[in-house]
């Protein structure tokens, strides 16, 4: 007998390492118990064809583990003709995940006081149904390895940012499978996050806005080609909205006059992950935003030309009533407008979202922090910090204020 091994009750030898046993040529399958690192429960090996599979007994004592293993093998023999139970399929386990009002993970977050918006739920559900389930849905959860998950994520045609979102969606689902004791360890945790390759977005400067939005109406139309686009982009620049929020605006969302001022009520958005469906804002709640006079004038200019102008109609519709514009049309329009206006993007990453970056950067100098968080719809100042870009004139002003101190510490000649 090999040193360190001891005979078990069922006539086989067990130790604390994985015992390499070939499948018996016939008769009753042998049971060799072992523990995995960090697990209190005993495991045993069973077979699917020539493939050996480790299964948990869920028991921490050898006697209970042997009974549990025999019961599992007997069930497999009766139900699966001697083949092991393949375990729960990913599509069955994830059937309700990220569905609002049905998902157990969302319910647990709400119960523990953590927020999770309907927009985020819809986005993760889309990732699950568009990418994950078509690839792995028919597979048993326990049969999906970290290696194939990593190679799959690295190989799909998505941006680094989208891959990171997909990584977190997978992590949530497999964490839940661990809690449900369907698997012993989350395979997603065995490989790292996809590295971001996205360029930092730059803000549009006031000098850029002067070229993009000239006071002369004829010149404005020359830049943008259509009153609808000229007005939409002016709203993005003047109010700092997300593209999806601007495209989901209805005429009823213009509030005022209230004490001589006008505002926009931002209570919905076009959801990026679900095509052109309109849903809640990213934060999951409504917020007011101040509407500057020139932007309000642009809305009044555009309204007579808009095909539909009832209160519930979209301000910026597509060719179909009630259907918002697509985001790709905005990207195409912006590139042409920058070229016609003479705005150079050389050395800068200027995109549609750059209007929001410019809005937050300029407003940070004049608007109280809590008010800017409200109007921008940011969760906290840490998120907002990514939208604030140091401007040369601000840096020069700050340094100028410190000039006296710098002179005082420099030795007199």
HELIX and SHEET records of a PDB file:
HELIX    1   1 UNK A   62  UNK A   80  1                                  19    
HELIX    2   2 UNK A   90  UNK A   93  1                                   4    
HELIX    3   3 UNK A  104  UNK A  111  1                                   8    
HELIX    4   4 UNK A  118  UNK A  127  1                                  10    
HELIX    5   5 UNK A  128  UNK A  132  3                                   5    
HELIX    6   6 UNK A  133  UNK A  136  1                                   4    
HELIX    7   7 UNK A  141  UNK A  143  5                                   3    
HELIX    8   8 UNK A  146  UNK A  155  1                                  10    
HELIX    9   9 UNK A  160  UNK A  179  1                                  20    
HELIX   10  10 UNK A  187  UNK A  190  5                                   4    
HELIX   11  11 UNK A  206  UNK A  212  1                                   7    
HELIX   12  12 UNK A  217  UNK A  224  1                                   8    
HELIX   13  13 UNK A  227  UNK A  239  1                                  13    
HELIX   14  14 UNK A  243  UNK A  247  1                                   5    
HELIX   15  15 UNK A  251  UNK A  253  5                                   3    
HELIX   16  16 UNK A  272  UNK A  274  5                                   3    
HELIX   17  17 UNK A  293  UNK A  303  1                                  11    
HELIX   18  18 UNK A  327  UNK A  341  1                                  15    
HELIX   19  19 UNK A  354  UNK A  363  1                                  10    
HELIX   20  20 UNK A  369  UNK A  376  1                                   8    
HELIX   21  21 UNK A  381  UNK A  385  1                                   5    
HELIX   22  22 UNK A  392  UNK A  401  1                                  10    
HELIX   23  23 UNK A  403  UNK A  409  1                                   7    
SHEET    1   A 2 UNK A   6  UNK A   7  0                                        
SHEET    2   A 2 UNK A  13  UNK A  14 -1                                        
SHEET    1   B 3 UNK A  34  UNK A  35  0                                        
SHEET    2   B 3 UNK A  42  UNK A  48 -1                                        
SHEET    3   B 3 UNK A  51  UNK A  56 -1                                        
SHEET    1   C 3 UNK A 254  UNK A 258  0                                        
SHEET    2   C 3 UNK A 261  UNK A 266 -1                                        
SHEET    3   C 3 UNK A 287  UNK A 290 -1                                        
SHEET    1   D 2 UNK A 269  UNK A 270  0                                        
SHEET    2   D 2 UNK A 278  UNK A 279 -1                                        
END                                                                             
